Amino acid sequence: MTPDSSREADITKALKRCSEECVAAALRFQSSRDPADLMLIIHGVLERDLPETRKAGLATATDSTRLIEDLGMDSFGMMEVVMTAEEVLGISVANQELREVTTLGTLKAFLLAKVQGTAPVATSAVPS
């Protein structure tokens, strides 16, 4: 389903300061649910919220790139990413769910599982 003009405006507002490519991917994602669009959204939001000195690292980041240690995300930046994801993707994320989201790959897998309505994949064997 294509977003109506009100939803489109909300998405565009949530993605302010993101690239046009990111906004276009988010608008497409509303109807397509294409994981490739989700990856563009994630990269666009991270690029917007990363410290200026770390943005270049995102271009060469892999799934094993650590969000805090390698990209320099801080807790405020992570909260911005989560709040944007909730607003743009229409999901809800509890703080405790983020404990194991430490790499770009776990962030992608976590958000994909959330939008698909499946249980996020555990990244460790630590019993709950």
Backbone atoms as SQL, in Angstrom:
CREATE TABLE atoms (id INTEGER PRIMARY KEY, chain TEXT, resi INTEGER, resn TEXT, atom TEXT, x REAL, y REAL, z REAL);
INSERT INTO atoms VALUES
  (1, 'A', 1, 'MET', 'N', 0.847, -1.174, 0.000),
  (2, 'A', 1, 'MET', 'CA', 0.000, 0.000, 0.000),
  (3, 'A', 1, 'MET', 'C', 0.897, 1.244, 0.000),
  (4, 'A', 2, 'THR', 'N', 0.610, 2.141, -0.881),
  (5, 'A', 2, 'THR', 'CA', 1.374, 3.385, -0.973),
  (6, 'A', 2, 'THR', 'C', 0.960, 4.312, 0.162),
  (7, 'A', 3, 'PRO', 'N', 1.924, 5.010, 0.744),
  (8, 'A', 3, 'PRO', 'CA', 1.556, 5.902, 1.846),
  (9, 'A', 3, 'PRO', 'C', 0.720, 7.085, 1.360),
  (10, 'A', 4, 'ASP', 'N', -0.268, 7.478, 2.175),
  (11, 'A', 4, 'ASP', 'CA', -1.049, 8.659, 1.812),
  (12, 'A', 4, 'ASP', 'C', -0.181, 9.895, 2.065),
  (13, 'A', 5, 'SER', 'N', -0.678, 11.045, 1.662),
  (14, 'A', 5, 'SER', 'CA', 0.137, 12.263, 1.748),
  (15, 'A', 5, 'SER', 'C', 0.516, 12.609, 3.188),
  (16, 'A', 6, 'SER', 'N', -0.343, 12.302, 4.142),
  (17, 'A', 6, 'SER', 'CA', -0.042, 12.575, 5.545),
  (18, 'A', 6, 'SER', 'C', 1.102, 11.670, 6.023),
  (19, 'A', 7, 'ARG', 'N', 1.023, 10.382, 5.684),
  (20, 'A', 7, 'ARG', 'CA', 2.075, 9.435, 6.077),
  (21, 'A', 7, 'ARG', 'C', 3.384, 9.783, 5.367),
  (22, 'A', 8, 'GLU', 'N', 3.284, 10.152, 4.114),
  (23, 'A', 8, 'GLU', 'CA', 4.464, 10.554, 3.349),
  (24, 'A', 8, 'GLU', 'C', 5.145, 11.759, 3.999),
  (25, 'A', 9, 'ALA', 'N', 4.343, 12.715, 4.454),
  (26, 'A', 9, 'ALA', 'CA', 4.893, 13.900, 5.124),
  (27, 'A', 9, 'ALA', 'C', 5.560, 13.512, 6.444),
  (28, 'A', 10, 'ASP', 'N', 4.959, 12.574, 7.185),
  (29, 'A', 10, 'ASP', 'CA', 5.537, 12.117, 8.445),
  (30, 'A', 10, 'ASP', 'C', 6.887, 11.440, 8.222),
  (31, 'A', 11, 'ILE', 'N', 6.959, 10.604, 7.182),
  (32, 'A', 11, 'ILE', 'CA', 8.204, 9.903, 6.874),
  (33, 'A', 11, 'ILE', 'C', 9.276, 10.902, 6.464),
  (34, 'A', 12, 'THR', 'N', 8.915, 11.824, 5.609),
  (35, 'A', 12, 'THR', 'CA', 9.869, 12.836, 5.146),
  (36, 'A', 12, 'THR', 'C', 10.382, 13.667, 6.317),
  (37, 'A', 13, 'LYS', 'N', 9.497, 14.012, 7.232),
  (38, 'A', 13, 'LYS', 'CA', 9.891, 14.791, 8.407),
  (39, 'A', 13, 'LYS', 'C', 10.816, 13.983, 9.319),
  (40, 'A', 14, 'ALA', 'N', 10.497, 12.704, 9.514),
  (41, 'A', 14, 'ALA', 'CA', 11.329, 11.850, 10.372),
  (42, 'A', 14, 'ALA', 'C', 12.728, 11.668, 9.789),
  (43, 'A', 15, 'LEU', 'N', 12.836, 11.767, 8.475),
  (44, 'A', 15, 'LEU', 'CA', 14.115, 11.558, 7.809),
  (45, 'A', 15, 'LEU', 'C', 14.791, 12.861, 7.393),
  (46, 'A', 16, 'LYS', 'N', 14.416, 13.965, 8.060),
  (47, 'A', 16, 'LYS', 'CA', 15.055, 15.243, 7.735),
  (48, 'A', 16, 'LYS', 'C', 16.563, 15.103, 7.888),
  (49, 'A', 17, 'ARG', 'N', 17.283, 15.768, 7.016),
  (50, 'A', 17, 'ARG', 'CA', 18.739, 15.725, 6.951),
  (51, 'A', 17, 'ARG', 'C', 19.275, 14.403, 6.404),
  (52, 'A', 18, 'CYS', 'N', 18.396, 13.482, 5.981),
  (53, 'A', 18, 'CYS', 'CA', 18.837, 12.253, 5.321),
  (54, 'A', 18, 'CYS', 'C', 18.876, 12.508, 3.822),
  (55, 'A', 19, 'SER', 'N', 19.586, 11.673, 3.108),
  (56, 'A', 19, 'SER', 'CA', 19.699, 11.829, 1.662),
  (57, 'A', 19, 'SER', 'C', 18.349, 11.589, 0.981),
  (58, 'A', 20, 'GLU', 'N', 18.225, 12.131, -0.217),
  (59, 'A', 20, 'GLU', 'CA', 17.008, 11.898, -1.014),
  (60, 'A', 20, 'GLU', 'C', 16.835, 10.416, -1.283),
  (61, 'A', 21, 'GLU', 'N', 17.937, 9.702, -1.476),
  (62, 'A', 21, 'GLU', 'CA', 17.888, 8.257, -1.718),
  (63, 'A', 21, 'GLU', 'C', 17.268, 7.534, -0.523),
  (64, 'A', 22, 'CYS', 'N', 17.626, 7.953, 0.676),
  (65, 'A', 22, 'CYS', 'CA', 17.089, 7.353, 1.896),
  (66, 'A', 22, 'CYS', 'C', 15.583, 7.601, 2.004),
  (67, 'A', 23, 'VAL', 'N', 15.167, 8.831, 1.770),
  (68, 'A', 23, 'VAL', 'CA', 13.738, 9.174, 1.843),
  (69, 'A', 23, 'VAL', 'C', 12.958, 8.398, 0.788),
  (70, 'A', 24, 'ALA', 'N', 13.477, 8.329, -0.432),
  (71, 'A', 24, 'ALA', 'CA', 12.797, 7.589, -1.505),
  (72, 'A', 24, 'ALA', 'C', 12.678, 6.112, -1.143),
  (73, 'A', 25, 'ALA', 'N', 13.730, 5.530, -0.554),
  (74, 'A', 25, 'ALA', 'CA', 13.692, 4.126, -0.140),
  (75, 'A', 25, 'ALA', 'C', 12.637, 3.914, 0.942),
  (76, 'A', 26, 'ALA', 'N', 12.537, 4.847, 1.878),
  (77, 'A', 26, 'ALA', 'CA', 11.545, 4.735, 2.955),
  (78, 'A', 26, 'ALA', 'C', 10.122, 4.811, 2.403),
  (79, 'A', 27, 'LEU', 'N', 9.903, 5.676, 1.444),
  (80, 'A', 27, 'LEU', 'CA', 8.572, 5.787, 0.846),
  (81, 'A', 27, 'LEU', 'C', 8.238, 4.522, 0.059),
  (82, 'A', 28, 'ARG', 'N', 9.199, 3.983, -0.685),
  (83, 'A', 28, 'ARG', 'CA', 8.982, 2.723, -1.416),
  (84, 'A', 28, 'ARG', 'C', 8.727, 1.573, -0.449),
  (85, 'A', 29, 'PHE', 'N', 9.477, 1.563, 0.662),
  (86, 'A', 29, 'PHE', 'CA', 9.396, 0.468, 1.620),
  (87, 'A', 29, 'PHE', 'C', 7.991, 0.314, 2.198),
  (88, 'A', 30, 'GLN', 'N', 7.253, 1.392, 2.271),
  (89, 'A', 30, 'GLN', 'CA', 5.905, 1.337, 2.834),
  (90, 'A', 30, 'GLN', 'C', 5.032, 0.345, 2.078),
  (91, 'A', 31, 'SER', 'N', 5.248, 0.208, 0.774),
  (92, 'A', 31, 'SER', 'CA', 4.447, -0.739, -0.002),
  (93, 'A', 31, 'SER', 'C', 5.245, -1.983, -0.408),
  (94, 'A', 32, 'SER', 'N', 6.533, -1.822, -0.650),
  (95, 'A', 32, 'SER', 'CA', 7.318, -2.944, -1.174),
  (96, 'A', 32, 'SER', 'C', 7.790, -3.918, -0.091),
  (97, 'A', 33, 'ARG', 'N', 8.136, -3.385, 1.067),
  (98, 'A', 33, 'ARG', 'CA', 8.740, -4.163, 2.154),
  (99, 'A', 33, 'ARG', 'C', 10.008, -4.859, 1.678),
  (100, 'A', 34, 'ASP', 'N', 10.664, -4.256, 0.701),
  (101, 'A', 34, 'ASP', 'CA', 11.878, -4.810, 0.102),
  (102, 'A', 34, 'ASP', 'C', 13.056, -4.620, 1.056),
  (103, 'A', 35, 'PRO', 'N', 13.720, -5.729, 1.453),
  (104, 'A', 35, 'PRO', 'CA', 14.873, -5.610, 2.348),
  (105, 'A', 35, 'PRO', 'C', 15.969, -4.692, 1.802),
  (106, 'A', 36, 'ALA', 'N', 16.114, -4.591, 0.494),
  (107, 'A', 36, 'ALA', 'CA', 17.125, -3.692, -0.078),
  (108, 'A', 36, 'ALA', 'C', 16.797, -2.242, 0.270),
  (109, 'A', 37, 'ASP', 'N', 15.515, -1.885, 0.250),
  (110, 'A', 37, 'ASP', 'CA', 15.119, -0.529, 0.651),
  (111, 'A', 37, 'ASP', 'C', 15.380, -0.313, 2.133),
  (112, 'A', 38, 'LEU', 'N', 15.146, -1.345, 2.937),
  (113, 'A', 38, 'LEU', 'CA', 15.406, -1.238, 4.374),
  (114, 'A', 38, 'LEU', 'C', 16.889, -0.949, 4.618),
  (115, 'A', 39, 'MET', 'N', 17.757, -1.607, 3.865),
  (116, 'A', 39, 'MET', 'CA', 19.194, -1.375, 4.036),
  (117, 'A', 39, 'MET', 'C', 19.567, 0.062, 3.664),
  (118, 'A', 40, 'LEU', 'N', 18.947, 0.607, 2.620),
  (119, 'A', 40, 'LEU', 'CA', 19.195, 2.008, 2.252),
  (120, 'A', 40, 'LEU', 'C', 18.734, 2.960, 3.356),
  (121, 'A', 41, 'ILE', 'N', 17.611, 2.637, 3.969),
  (122, 'A', 41, 'ILE', 'CA', 17.093, 3.456, 5.072),
  (123, 'A', 41, 'ILE', 'C', 18.073, 3.425, 6.250),
  (124, 'A', 42, 'ILE', 'N', 18.517, 2.224, 6.622),
  (125, 'A', 42, 'ILE', 'CA', 19.443, 2.077, 7.748),
  (126, 'A', 42, 'ILE', 'C', 20.718, 2.884, 7.490),
  (127, 'A', 43, 'HIS', 'N', 21.287, 2.728, 6.312),
  (128, 'A', 43, 'HIS', 'CA', 22.521, 3.466, 5.998),
  (129, 'A', 43, 'HIS', 'C', 22.284, 4.969, 6.008),
  (130, 'A', 44, 'GLY', 'N', 21.146, 5.404, 5.469),
  (131, 'A', 44, 'GLY', 'CA', 20.848, 6.834, 5.435),
  (132, 'A', 44, 'GLY', 'C', 20.697, 7.432, 6.822),
  (133, 'A', 45, 'VAL', 'N', 20.023, 6.700, 7.703),
  (134, 'A', 45, 'VAL', 'CA', 19.823, 7.194, 9.069),
  (135, 'A', 45, 'VAL', 'C', 21.141, 7.184, 9.834),
  (136, 'A', 46, 'LEU', 'N', 21.921, 6.126, 9.675),
  (137, 'A', 46, 'LEU', 'CA', 23.223, 6.085, 10.343),
  (138, 'A', 46, 'LEU', 'C', 24.119, 7.216, 9.852),
  (139, 'A', 47, 'GLU', 'N', 24.125, 7.437, 8.553),
  (140, 'A', 47, 'GLU', 'CA', 24.952, 8.508, 8.006),
  (141, 'A', 47, 'GLU', 'C', 24.548, 9.862, 8.598),
  (142, 'A', 48, 'ARG', 'N', 23.251, 10.059, 8.761),
  (143, 'A', 48, 'ARG', 'CA', 22.769, 11.317, 9.339),
  (144, 'A', 48, 'ARG', 'C', 23.202, 11.453, 10.797),
  (145, 'A', 49, 'ASP', 'N', 23.178, 10.356, 11.549),
  (146, 'A', 49, 'ASP', 'CA', 23.372, 10.425, 12.990),
  (147, 'A', 49, 'ASP', 'C', 24.786, 10.120, 13.469),
  (148, 'A', 50, 'LEU', 'N', 25.653, 9.691, 12.564),
  (149, 'A', 50, 'LEU', 'CA', 27.033, 9.417, 12.979),
  (150, 'A', 50, 'LEU', 'C', 27.791, 10.716, 13.217),
  (151, 'A', 51, 'PRO', 'N', 28.783, 10.673, 14.122),
  (152, 'A', 51, 'PRO', 'CA', 29.649, 11.839, 14.272),
  (153, 'A', 51, 'PRO', 'C', 30.315, 12.140, 12.927),
  (154, 'A', 52, 'GLU', 'N', 30.503, 13.399, 12.621),
  (155, 'A', 52, 'GLU', 'CA', 31.068, 13.830, 11.342),
  (156, 'A', 52, 'GLU', 'C', 32.387, 13.123, 11.032),
  (157, 'A', 53, 'THR', 'N', 33.198, 12.908, 12.057),
  (158, 'A', 53, 'THR', 'CA', 34.519, 12.295, 11.856),
  (159, 'A', 53, 'THR', 'C', 34.438, 10.808, 11.527),
  (160, 'A', 54, 'ARG', 'N', 33.280, 10.189, 11.681),
  (161, 'A', 54, 'ARG', 'CA', 33.138, 8.747, 11.456),
  (162, 'A', 54, 'ARG', 'C', 32.316, 8.393, 10.224),
  (163, 'A', 55, 'LYS', 'N', 31.732, 9.367, 9.553),
  (164, 'A', 55, 'LYS', 'CA', 30.848, 9.092, 8.419),
  (165, 'A', 55, 'LYS', 'C', 31.538, 8.358, 7.286),
  (166, 'A', 56, 'ALA', 'N', 32.807, 8.622, 7.053),
  (167, 'A', 56, 'ALA', 'CA', 33.534, 7.951, 5.975),
  (168, 'A', 56, 'ALA', 'C', 33.596, 6.442, 6.208),
  (169, 'A', 57, 'GLY', 'N', 33.631, 6.020, 7.452),
  (170, 'A', 57, 'GLY', 'CA', 33.701, 4.600, 7.783),
  (171, 'A', 57, 'GLY', 'C', 32.467, 3.825, 7.376),
  (172, 'A', 58, 'LEU', 'N', 31.354, 4.492, 7.255),
  (173, 'A', 58, 'LEU', 'CA', 30.112, 3.813, 6.888),
  (174, 'A', 58, 'LEU', 'C', 30.169, 3.299, 5.450),
  (175, 'A', 59, 'ALA', 'N', 30.879, 4.003, 4.587),
  (176, 'A', 59, 'ALA', 'CA', 30.973, 3.600, 3.177),
  (177, 'A', 59, 'ALA', 'C', 31.650, 2.238, 3.020),
  (178, 'A', 60, 'THR', 'N', 32.562, 1.901, 3.916),
  (179, 'A', 60, 'THR', 'CA', 33.268, 0.624, 3.825),
  (180, 'A', 60, 'THR', 'C', 32.826, -0.361, 4.902),
  (181, 'A', 61, 'ALA', 'N', 31.779, -0.029, 5.626),
  (182, 'A', 61, 'ALA', 'CA', 31.310, -0.880, 6.719),
  (183, 'A', 61, 'ALA', 'C', 30.760, -2.202, 6.183),
  (184, 'A', 62, 'THR', 'N', 30.964, -3.243, 6.970),
  (185, 'A', 62, 'THR', 'CA', 30.419, -4.563, 6.671),
  (186, 'A', 62, 'THR', 'C', 29.462, -4.943, 7.793),
  (187, 'A', 63, 'ASP', 'N', 28.844, -6.101, 7.668),
  (188, 'A', 63, 'ASP', 'CA', 27.929, -6.543, 8.717),
  (189, 'A', 63, 'ASP', 'C', 28.633, -6.723, 10.061),
  (190, 'A', 64, 'SER', 'N', 29.936, -6.953, 10.058),
  (191, 'A', 64, 'SER', 'CA', 30.654, -7.139, 11.324),
  (192, 'A', 64, 'SER', 'C', 31.156, -5.818, 11.922),
  (193, 'A', 65, 'THR', 'N', 30.930, -4.708, 11.248),
  (194, 'A', 65, 'THR', 'CA', 31.335, -3.410, 11.773),
  (195, 'A', 65, 'THR', 'C', 30.553, -3.105, 13.045),
  (196, 'A', 66, 'ARG', 'N', 31.275, -2.789, 14.095),
  (197, 'A', 66, 'ARG', 'CA', 30.641, -2.501, 15.390),
  (198, 'A', 66, 'ARG', 'C', 30.136, -1.062, 15.406),
  (199, 'A', 67, 'LEU', 'N', 28.911, -0.903, 15.866),
  (200, 'A', 67, 'LEU', 'CA', 28.265, 0.406, 15.848),
  (201, 'A', 67, 'LEU', 'C', 28.965, 1.410, 16.761),
  (202, 'A', 68, 'ILE', 'N', 29.344, 0.997, 17.940),
  (203, 'A', 68, 'ILE', 'CA', 29.955, 1.912, 18.901),
  (204, 'A', 68, 'ILE', 'C', 31.464, 2.028, 18.674),
  (205, 'A', 69, 'GLU', 'N', 32.151, 0.900, 18.708),
  (206, 'A', 69, 'GLU', 'CA', 33.610, 0.921, 18.636),
  (207, 'A', 69, 'GLU', 'C', 34.132, 1.369, 17.274),
  (208, 'A', 70, 'ASP', 'N', 33.528, 0.884, 16.183),
  (209, 'A', 70, 'ASP', 'CA', 34.046, 1.176, 14.850),
  (210, 'A', 70, 'ASP', 'C', 33.436, 2.424, 14.218),
  (211, 'A', 71, 'LEU', 'N', 32.129, 2.610, 14.413),
  (212, 'A', 71, 'LEU', 'CA', 31.454, 3.751, 13.787),
  (213, 'A', 71, 'LEU', 'C', 31.311, 4.955, 14.713),
  (214, 'A', 72, 'GLY', 'N', 31.521, 4.743, 15.999),
  (215, 'A', 72, 'GLY', 'CA', 31.475, 5.865, 16.931),
  (216, 'A', 72, 'GLY', 'C', 30.081, 6.283, 17.360),
  (217, 'A', 73, 'MET', 'N', 29.096, 5.389, 17.209),
  (218, 'A', 73, 'MET', 'CA', 27.751, 5.717, 17.686),
  (219, 'A', 73, 'MET', 'C', 27.788, 5.824, 19.209),
  (220, 'A', 74, 'ASP', 'N', 27.028, 6.754, 19.737),
  (221, 'A', 74, 'ASP', 'CA', 26.891, 6.845, 21.185),
  (222, 'A', 74, 'ASP', 'C', 25.438, 6.522, 21.529),
  (223, 'A', 75, 'SER', 'N', 25.112, 6.531, 22.803),
  (224, 'A', 75, 'SER', 'CA', 23.757, 6.152, 23.216),
  (225, 'A', 75, 'SER', 'C', 22.712, 7.111, 22.654),
  (226, 'A', 76, 'PHE', 'N', 23.035, 8.383, 22.554),
  (227, 'A', 76, 'PHE', 'CA', 22.098, 9.355, 21.986),
  (228, 'A', 76, 'PHE', 'C', 21.859, 9.044, 20.503),
  (229, 'A', 77, 'GLY', 'N', 22.922, 8.758, 19.784),
  (230, 'A', 77, 'GLY', 'CA', 22.801, 8.416, 18.371),
  (231, 'A', 77, 'GLY', 'C', 21.981, 7.155, 18.162),
  (232, 'A', 78, 'MET', 'N', 22.196, 6.163, 19.021),
  (233, 'A', 78, 'MET', 'CA', 21.417, 4.920, 18.918),
  (234, 'A', 78, 'MET', 'C', 19.940, 5.185, 19.186),
  (235, 'A', 79, 'MET', 'N', 19.655, 6.044, 20.146),
  (236, 'A', 79, 'MET', 'CA', 18.250, 6.377, 20.427),
  (237, 'A', 79, 'MET', 'C', 17.613, 7.093, 19.231),
  (238, 'A', 80, 'GLU', 'N', 18.375, 7.968, 18.576),
  (239, 'A', 80, 'GLU', 'CA', 17.884, 8.645, 17.369),
  (240, 'A', 80, 'GLU', 'C', 17.561, 7.627, 16.280),
  (241, 'A', 81, 'VAL', 'N', 18.446, 6.660, 16.097),
  (242, 'A', 81, 'VAL', 'CA', 18.230, 5.616, 15.088),
  (243, 'A', 81, 'VAL', 'C', 16.964, 4.831, 15.420),
  (244, 'A', 82, 'VAL', 'N', 16.807, 4.451, 16.678),
  (245, 'A', 82, 'VAL', 'CA', 15.637, 3.668, 17.097),
  (246, 'A', 82, 'VAL', 'C', 14.349, 4.472, 16.943),
  (247, 'A', 83, 'MET', 'N', 14.363, 5.706, 17.389),
  (248, 'A', 83, 'MET', 'CA', 13.143, 6.529, 17.280),
  (249, 'A', 83, 'MET', 'C', 12.771, 6.751, 15.813),
  (250, 'A', 84, 'THR', 'N', 13.762, 6.953, 14.976),
  (251, 'A', 84, 'THR', 'CA', 13.493, 7.124, 13.544),
  (252, 'A', 84, 'THR', 'C', 12.941, 5.828, 12.961),
  (253, 'A', 85, 'ALA', 'N', 13.535, 4.697, 13.331),
  (254, 'A', 85, 'ALA', 'CA', 13.052, 3.399, 12.835),
  (255, 'A', 85, 'ALA', 'C', 11.603, 3.163, 13.249),
  (256, 'A', 86, 'GLU', 'N', 11.287, 3.477, 14.494),
  (257, 'A', 86, 'GLU', 'CA', 9.918, 3.296, 14.966),
  (258, 'A', 86, 'GLU', 'C', 8.945, 4.130, 14.136),
  (259, 'A', 87, 'GLU', 'N', 9.311, 5.373, 13.902),
  (260, 'A', 87, 'GLU', 'CA', 8.432, 6.282, 13.178),
  (261, 'A', 87, 'GLU', 'C', 8.306, 5.916, 11.699),
  (262, 'A', 88, 'VAL', 'N', 9.420, 5.644, 11.056),
  (263, 'A', 88, 'VAL', 'CA', 9.426, 5.380, 9.617),
  (264, 'A', 88, 'VAL', 'C', 8.923, 3.977, 9.291),
  (265, 'A', 89, 'LEU', 'N', 9.311, 2.994, 10.099),
  (266, 'A', 89, 'LEU', 'CA', 8.973, 1.610, 9.796),
  (267, 'A', 89, 'LEU', 'C', 7.697, 1.139, 10.475),
  (268, 'A', 90, 'GLY', 'N', 7.184, 1.936, 11.400),
  (269, 'A', 90, 'GLY', 'CA', 5.950, 1.554, 12.085),
  (270, 'A', 90, 'GLY', 'C', 6.139, 0.377, 13.022),
  (271, 'A', 91, 'ILE', 'N', 7.271, 0.349, 13.710),
  (272, 'A', 91, 'ILE', 'CA', 7.563, -0.725, 14.651),
  (273, 'A', 91, 'ILE', 'C', 7.718, -0.146, 16.044),
  (274, 'A', 92, 'SER', 'N', 7.784, -1.033, 17.023),
  (275, 'A', 92, 'SER', 'CA', 8.029, -0.622, 18.398),
  (276, 'A', 92, 'SER', 'C', 9.251, -1.389, 18.890),
  (277, 'A', 93, 'VAL', 'N', 10.175, -0.669, 19.520),
  (278, 'A', 93, 'VAL', 'CA', 11.419, -1.270, 19.994),
  (279, 'A', 93, 'VAL', 'C', 11.573, -0.974, 21.476),
  (280, 'A', 94, 'ALA', 'N', 11.708, -2.025, 22.266),
  (281, 'A', 94, 'ALA', 'CA', 11.944, -1.866, 23.704),
  (282, 'A', 94, 'ALA', 'C', 13.443, -1.727, 23.941),
  (283, 'A', 95, 'ASN', 'N', 13.813, -0.934, 24.924),
  (284, 'A', 95, 'ASN', 'CA', 15.234, -0.697, 25.221),
  (285, 'A', 95, 'ASN', 'C', 16.012, -1.999, 25.420),
  (286, 'A', 96, 'GLN', 'N', 15.412, -2.969, 26.118),
  (287, 'A', 96, 'GLN', 'CA', 16.129, -4.213, 26.399),
  (288, 'A', 96, 'GLN', 'C', 16.394, -5.029, 25.132),
  (289, 'A', 97, 'GLU', 'N', 15.622, -4.786, 24.082),
  (290, 'A', 97, 'GLU', 'CA', 15.851, -5.496, 22.825),
  (291, 'A', 97, 'GLU', 'C', 17.144, -5.058, 22.157),
  (292, 'A', 98, 'LEU', 'N', 17.624, -3.889, 22.501),
  (293, 'A', 98, 'LEU', 'CA', 18.805, -3.339, 21.842),
  (294, 'A', 98, 'LEU', 'C', 20.122, -3.829, 22.426),
  (295, 'A', 99, 'ARG', 'N', 20.067, -4.563, 23.522),
  (296, 'A', 99, 'ARG', 'CA', 21.303, -4.990, 24.183),
  (297, 'A', 99, 'ARG', 'C', 22.242, -5.750, 23.260),
  (298, 'A', 100, 'GLU', 'N', 21.686, -6.596, 22.408),
  (299, 'A', 100, 'GLU', 'CA', 22.520, -7.428, 21.554),
  (300, 'A', 100, 'GLU', 'C', 22.755, -6.823, 20.173),
  (301, 'A', 101, 'VAL', 'N', 22.210, -5.643, 19.921),
  (302, 'A', 101, 'VAL', 'CA', 22.423, -4.990, 18.634),
  (303, 'A', 101, 'VAL', 'C', 23.721, -4.190, 18.745),
  (304, 'A', 102, 'THR', 'N', 24.794, -4.846, 18.321),
  (305, 'A', 102, 'THR', 'CA', 26.117, -4.244, 18.489),
  (306, 'A', 102, 'THR', 'C', 26.845, -4.008, 17.168),
  (307, 'A', 103, 'THR', 'N', 26.390, -4.674, 16.106),
  (308, 'A', 103, 'THR', 'CA', 27.056, -4.530, 14.807),
  (309, 'A', 103, 'THR', 'C', 26.040, -4.077, 13.764),
  (310, 'A', 104, 'LEU', 'N', 26.547, -3.655, 12.636),
  (311, 'A', 104, 'LEU', 'CA', 25.670, -3.262, 11.538),
  (312, 'A', 104, 'LEU', 'C', 24.815, -4.453, 11.102),
  (313, 'A', 105, 'GLY', 'N', 25.401, -5.627, 11.079),
  (314, 'A', 105, 'GLY', 'CA', 24.656, -6.830, 10.692),
  (315, 'A', 105, 'GLY', 'C', 23.538, -7.164, 11.661),
  (316, 'A', 106, 'THR', 'N', 23.796, -7.045, 12.972),
  (317, 'A', 106, 'THR', 'CA', 22.732, -7.349, 13.933),
  (318, 'A', 106, 'THR', 'C', 21.647, -6.282, 13.889),
  (319, 'A', 107, 'LEU', 'N', 22.019, -5.039, 13.591),
  (320, 'A', 107, 'LEU', 'CA', 21.012, -3.985, 13.446),
  (321, 'A', 107, 'LEU', 'C', 20.103, -4.285, 12.256),
  (322, 'A', 108, 'LYS', 'N', 20.700, -4.658, 11.128),
  (323, 'A', 108, 'LYS', 'CA', 19.918, -4.990, 9.934),
  (324, 'A', 108, 'LYS', 'C', 18.991, -6.164, 10.207),
  (325, 'A', 109, 'ALA', 'N', 19.532, -7.240, 10.787),
  (326, 'A', 109, 'ALA', 'CA', 18.733, -8.435, 11.066),
  (327, 'A', 109, 'ALA', 'C', 17.608, -8.120, 12.049),
  (328, 'A', 110, 'PHE', 'N', 17.915, -7.328, 13.068),
  (329, 'A', 110, 'PHE', 'CA', 16.928, -6.955, 14.079),
  (330, 'A', 110, 'PHE', 'C', 15.775, -6.178, 13.452),
  (331, 'A', 111, 'LEU', 'N', 16.097, -5.141, 12.667),
  (332, 'A', 111, 'LEU', 'CA', 15.038, -4.322, 12.069),
  (333, 'A', 111, 'LEU', 'C', 14.249, -5.097, 11.024),
  (334, 'A', 112, 'LEU', 'N', 14.906, -5.954, 10.259),
  (335, 'A', 112, 'LEU', 'CA', 14.195, -6.767, 9.280),
  (336, 'A', 112, 'LEU', 'C', 13.213, -7.701, 9.974),
  (337, 'A', 113, 'ALA', 'N', 13.641, -8.326, 11.052),
  (338, 'A', 113, 'ALA', 'CA', 12.748, -9.206, 11.811),
  (339, 'A', 113, 'ALA', 'C', 11.571, -8.421, 12.379),
  (340, 'A', 114, 'LYS', 'N', 11.834, -7.227, 12.882),
  (341, 'A', 114, 'LYS', 'CA', 10.751, -6.407, 13.448),
  (342, 'A', 114, 'LYS', 'C', 9.712, -6.044, 12.389),
  (343, 'A', 115, 'VAL', 'N', 10.158, -5.629, 11.207),
  (344, 'A', 115, 'VAL', 'CA', 9.183, -5.234, 10.178),
  (345, 'A', 115, 'VAL', 'C', 8.457, -6.436, 9.605),
  (346, 'A', 116, 'GLN', 'N', 9.077, -7.609, 9.663),
  (347, 'A', 116, 'GLN', 'CA', 8.421, -8.823, 9.180),
  (348, 'A', 116, 'GLN', 'C', 7.529, -9.444, 10.245),
  (349, 'A', 117, 'GLY', 'N', 7.615, -8.906, 11.465),
  (350, 'A', 117, 'GLY', 'CA', 6.783, -9.421, 12.547),
  (351, 'A', 117, 'GLY', 'C', 7.268, -10.735, 13.113),
  (352, 'A', 118, 'THR', 'N', 8.556, -11.022, 12.932),
  (353, 'A', 118, 'THR', 'CA', 9.129, -12.238, 13.486),
  (354, 'A', 118, 'THR', 'C', 10.009, -11.875, 14.669),
  (355, 'A', 119, 'ALA', 'N', 10.377, -12.877, 15.440),
  (356, 'A', 119, 'ALA', 'CA', 11.228, -12.624, 16.602),
  (357, 'A', 119, 'ALA', 'C', 12.618, -12.228, 16.137),
  (358, 'A', 120, 'PRO', 'N', 13.155, -11.138, 16.679),
  (359, 'A', 120, 'PRO', 'CA', 14.520, -10.760, 16.332),
  (360, 'A', 120, 'PRO', 'C', 15.489, -11.887, 16.662),
  (361, 'A', 121, 'VAL', 'N', 16.474, -12.069, 15.824),
  (362, 'A', 121, 'VAL', 'CA', 17.456, -13.124, 15.974),
  (363, 'A', 121, 'VAL', 'C', 18.393, -12.811, 17.125),
  (364, 'A', 122, 'ALA', 'N', 18.569, -13.772, 18.025),
  (365, 'A', 122, 'ALA', 'CA', 19.517, -13.584, 19.136),
  (366, 'A', 122, 'ALA', 'C', 20.923, -13.670, 18.576),
  (367, 'A', 123, 'THR', 'N', 21.799, -12.820, 19.078),
  (368, 'A', 123, 'THR', 'CA', 23.169, -12.805, 18.566),
  (369, 'A', 123, 'THR', 'C', 24.143, -13.518, 19.493),
  (370, 'A', 124, 'SER', 'N', 23.658, -14.038, 20.587),
  (371, 'A', 124, 'SER', 'CA', 24.540, -14.788, 21.474),
  (372, 'A', 124, 'SER', 'C', 23.772, -15.954, 22.073),
  (373, 'A', 125, 'ALA', 'N', 24.485, -16.819, 22.724),
  (374, 'A', 125, 'ALA', 'CA', 23.850, -17.987, 23.310),
  (375, 'A', 125, 'ALA', 'C', 23.511, -17.759, 24.778),
  (376, 'A', 126, 'VAL', 'N', 23.504, -16.530, 25.224),
  (377, 'A', 126, 'VAL', 'CA', 23.193, -16.221, 26.620),
  (378, 'A', 126, 'VAL', 'C', 21.719, -16.502, 26.859),
  (379, 'A', 127, 'PRO', 'N', 21.395, -17.397, 27.828),
  (380, 'A', 127, 'PRO', 'CA', 19.985, -17.696, 28.097),
  (381, 'A', 127, 'PRO', 'C', 19.260, -16.490, 28.694),
  (382, 'A', 128, 'SER', 'N', 17.971, -16.373, 28.378),
  (383, 'A', 128, 'SER', 'CA', 17.208, -15.239, 28.915),
  (384, 'A', 128, 'SER', 'C', 16.687, -15.540, 30.283);
